[in-house]
Amino acid sequence: MTEVSGLTIIAIEDADIPAVVALWERCELTRPWNEPQGDIARARGKSNSEVLVGHAGDTIAATVMVGHDGHRGWAYYVAVDPDQQKKGYGRAIMTAAENWLRERGVEKIQLLVRADNTRVQAFYETLDYEEQERVIFAKWLDGRPMTP
Ligand SMILES: CC(C)(COP(=O)(O)OP(=O)(O)OC[C@H]1O[C@@H](n2cnc3c(N)ncnc32)[C@H](O)[C@@H]1OP(=O)(O)O)[C@@H](O)C(=O)NCCC(=O)NCCS
């Protein structure tokens, strides 16, 4: 458990799941082809992944899903409740994700931002993240057409 900027950050628990999914929906982070409860079940409590939840009083104010392949760490589902943004919670939950990776010997964190999510780019730049020039190739292994 960590306390940062008034946020108590701990690994997700069963009782948190409905509120976490609702937060992701409010932040428009869910996609029809990624069932969020399934994403949580795959990531939580694993040696190389976790879902961290930031509690402000009795509400869930922030989340991040963090994972690594031994070399690179990744952050997903970075979200702060729209009613609680601009209070330092986004920085706090990213710090928790970075520390989670550092504690496991991972040296780098990266994340994907959808090209149309321009608003969030300034947030990551404030946190000293830099844009990398890469092109992503992807393929569904069951043969379905590529999703946007
Ligand atoms: C992006 C998001 C997590 C930021 O959360 P937040 O709690 O508002 O961020 P913080 O208050 O911790 O802000 C940290 C810093 O980033 C800056 N920042 C935050 N949002 C910003 C924005 N839209 N534009 C410019 N700067 C921004 C803040 O000014 C602050 O700078 P400071 O520490 O120097 O004062 C939140 O807006 C969010 O959940 N957005 C919707 C979901 C989303 O798009 N997630 C990312 C998917 S890749």
Ligand as a Chemical Component Dictionary entry (heavy atoms), coordinates in Angstrom:
data_LIG
# 
_chem_comp.id                   LIG 
_chem_comp.type                 NON-POLYMER 
_chem_comp.pdbx_formal_charge   0 
_chem_comp.three_letter_code    LIG 
# 
loop_
_chem_comp_atom.comp_id 
_chem_comp_atom.atom_id 
_chem_comp_atom.alt_atom_id 
_chem_comp_atom.type_symbol 
_chem_comp_atom.charge 
_chem_comp_atom.model_Cartn_x 
_chem_comp_atom.model_Cartn_y 
_chem_comp_atom.model_Cartn_z 
_chem_comp_atom.pdbx_ordinal 
LIG C1  C1  C 0 -4.999 11.775 -18.076 1  
LIG C2  C2  C 0 -5.536 11.733 -16.654 2  
LIG C3  C3  C 0 -5.221 10.354 -16.055 3  
LIG C4  C4  C 0 -4.841 12.833 -15.834 4  
LIG O1  O1  O 0 -5.279 12.731 -14.493 5  
LIG P1  P1  P 0 -5.228 13.973 -13.481 6  
LIG O2  O2  O 0 -5.507 13.430 -12.124 7  
LIG O3  O3  O 0 -6.094 15.066 -13.972 8  
LIG O4  O4  O 0 -3.700 14.439 -13.590 9  
LIG P2  P2  P 0 -2.868 15.196 -12.451 10 
LIG O5  O5  O 0 -3.766 16.126 -11.709 11 
LIG O6  O6  O 0 -2.089 14.240 -11.650 12 
LIG O7  O7  O 0 -1.891 16.045 -13.360 13 
LIG C5  C5  C 0 -0.494 15.817 -13.390 14 
LIG C6  C6  C 0 0.137  16.882 -14.235 15 
LIG O8  O8  O 0 -0.296 16.750 -15.594 16 
LIG C7  C7  C 0 -0.904 17.964 -16.016 17 
LIG N1  N1  N 0 -2.093 17.651 -16.818 18 
LIG C8  C8  C 0 -3.078 16.806 -16.492 19 
LIG N2  N2  N 0 -4.005 16.770 -17.472 20 
LIG C9  C9  C 0 -3.582 17.650 -18.397 21 
LIG C10 C10 C 0 -4.110 18.109 -19.625 22 
LIG N3  N3  N 0 -5.255 17.635 -20.116 23 
LIG N4  N4  N 0 -3.415 19.028 -20.324 24 
LIG C11 C11 C 0 -2.262 19.531 -19.840 25 
LIG N5  N5  N 0 -1.703 19.139 -18.676 26 
LIG C12 C12 C 0 -2.360 18.214 -17.971 27 
LIG C13 C13 C 0 -1.334 18.696 -14.762 28 
LIG O9  O9  O 0 -1.358 20.084 -14.984 29 
LIG C14 C14 C 0 -0.284 18.283 -13.764 30 
LIG O10 O10 O 0 0.864  19.093 -13.871 31 
LIG P3  P3  P 0 1.597  19.634 -12.527 32 
LIG O11 O11 O 0 1.848  18.426 -11.673 33 
LIG O12 O12 O 0 2.832  20.274 -13.051 34 
LIG O13 O13 O 0 0.611  20.564 -11.906 35 
LIG C15 C15 C 0 -7.058 11.995 -16.608 36 
LIG O14 O14 O 0 -7.311 13.214 -17.303 37 
LIG C16 C16 C 0 -7.902 10.906 -17.228 38 
LIG O15 O15 O 0 -8.257 9.938  -16.564 39 
LIG N6  N6  N 0 -8.284 11.059 -18.519 40 
LIG C17 C17 C 0 -9.221 10.149 -19.164 41 
LIG C18 C18 C 0 -8.645 8.780  -19.394 42 
LIG C19 C19 C 0 -7.424 8.789  -20.298 43 
LIG O16 O16 O 0 -7.392 9.403  -21.355 44 
LIG N7  N7  N 0 -6.395 8.008  -19.865 45 
LIG C20 C20 C 0 -5.151 7.859  -20.582 46 
LIG C21 C21 C 0 -5.230 6.759  -21.565 47 
LIG S1  S1  S 0 -3.679 6.597  -22.443 48 
# 
loop_
_chem_comp_bond.comp_id 
_chem_comp_bond.atom_id_1 
_chem_comp_bond.atom_id_2 
_chem_comp_bond.value_order 
_chem_comp_bond.pdbx_ordinal 
LIG C1  C2  SING 1  
LIG C2  C3  SING 2  
LIG C2  C4  SING 3  
LIG C2  C15 SING 4  
LIG C4  O1  SING 5  
LIG O1  P1  SING 6  
LIG P1  O2  DOUB 7  
LIG P1  O3  SING 8  
LIG P1  O4  SING 9  
LIG O4  P2  SING 10 
LIG P2  O5  DOUB 11 
LIG P2  O6  SING 12 
LIG P2  O7  SING 13 
LIG O7  C5  SING 14 
LIG C5  C6  SING 15 
LIG C6  O8  SING 16 
LIG C6  C14 SING 17 
LIG O8  C7  SING 18 
LIG C7  N1  SING 19 
LIG C7  C13 SING 20 
LIG N1  C8  SING 21 
LIG N1  C12 SING 22 
LIG C8  N2  DOUB 23 
LIG N2  C9  SING 24 
LIG C9  C10 SING 25 
LIG C9  C12 DOUB 26 
LIG C10 N3  SING 27 
LIG C10 N4  DOUB 28 
LIG N4  C11 SING 29 
LIG C11 N5  DOUB 30 
LIG N5  C12 SING 31 
LIG C13 O9  SING 32 
LIG C13 C14 SING 33 
LIG C14 O10 SING 34 
LIG O10 P3  SING 35 
LIG P3  O11 DOUB 36 
LIG P3  O12 SING 37 
LIG P3  O13 SING 38 
LIG C15 O14 SING 39 
LIG C15 C16 SING 40 
LIG C16 O15 DOUB 41 
LIG C16 N6  SING 42 
LIG N6  C17 SING 43 
LIG C17 C18 SING 44 
LIG C18 C19 SING 45 
LIG C19 O16 DOUB 46 
LIG C19 N7  SING 47 
LIG N7  C20 SING 48 
LIG C20 C21 SING 49 
LIG C21 S1  SING 50 
# 
